[in-house]
Amino acid sequence: MARLENAILTLVEVFNEYADKGNITMDDFKTMLEEEIACKEVKEQISDEALEEALGELDRNQDGMINIREFTLGVGFLIKCIYHVQKKLDM
């Protein structure tokens, strides 16, 4: 399987693992980040206040849940965050 396809399938699996009826609660989303992000440099970049603000922005329909569309926006943010952390570490 191609790397990008494998990455996408893994993201779908992660979403489905934490989702209930197509949505992830805010608490489960926080748990997902704690369990699924291992890089301490990335975790250090995410304060509790920043996380709360980001979750509020991700929850576009303001229902208190993260749906698949909102999840993909969050993953996009994490990709950028990890990209910048890796650039710093490579310097």
C-alpha positions in Angstrom: 0.0 0.0 0.0 1.3 3.5 -0.8 2.5 5.6 2.2 -0.1 8.4 1.8 -2.9 5.9 1.5 -1.7 4.1 4.6 -1.5 7.3 6.5 -5.1 8.2 5.5 -6.4 4.8 6.4 -4.7 5.1 9.8 -6.3 8.5 10.4 -9.7 7.0 9.6 -9.0 4.2 12.0 -8.0 6.6 14.7 -11.2 8.7 14.2 -13.4 5.6 14.3 -11.7 4.4 17.4 -12.5 7.5 19.4 -15.8 8.4 17.7 -19.2 7.5 18.8 -21.9 7.7 16.1 -19.6 9.8 13.9 -18.5 12.3 16.5 -15.7 12.6 19.0 -16.5 14.3 22.3 -14.1 17.1 23.4 -12.8 15.0 26.3 -12.2 12.0 24.0 -10.4 14.3 21.5 -8.1 15.5 24.3 -7.5 11.8 25.3 -6.8 11.0 21.7 -4.1 13.7 21.5 -2.6 12.5 24.8 -2.5 8.8 23.6 -1.8 9.3 19.9 0.9 12.0 19.9 4.1 10.7 21.3 6.5 13.6 20.3 7.2 15.6 23.5 8.3 18.6 21.5 4.8 18.7 19.9 3.1 18.2 23.3 5.1 21.0 24.7 3.7 23.3 22.1 0.1 22.6 23.1 -0.9 24.3 26.3 -4.2 23.6 28.0 -5.4 27.2 27.0 -4.2 26.8 23.4 -6.0 23.4 23.2 -9.2 24.8 24.5 -9.1 27.6 22.0 -8.2 25.3 19.2 -11.1 22.9 20.1 -13.5 25.9 20.1 -12.3 26.8 16.6 -12.4 23.3 15.3 -16.0 22.8 16.5 -17.4 24.8 13.5 -21.0 23.9 14.1 -20.7 24.5 17.9 -22.3 21.2 18.9 -19.6 20.3 21.4 -18.4 17.4 19.3 -15.7 16.9 16.6 -17.1 15.4 13.4 -15.0 14.0 10.6 -14.7 17.3 8.8 -13.6 19.1 12.0 -11.2 16.2 12.7 -9.5 16.6 9.4 -9.0 20.3 10.1 -7.4 19.4 13.4 -5.2 16.8 11.8 -4.1 19.5 9.3 -3.1 21.8 12.2 -1.1 18.9 13.8 0.6 18.2 10.5 1.8 21.9 10.4 2.8 21.8 14.0 4.9 18.6 13.6 6.4 19.9 10.4 7.7 23.1 12.2 8.9 21.1 15.2 10.9 18.8 12.9 12.4 21.8 11.0 13.6 23.2 14.4 15.0 19.8 15.4 16.9 19.5 12.1 18.6 22.8 12.5 
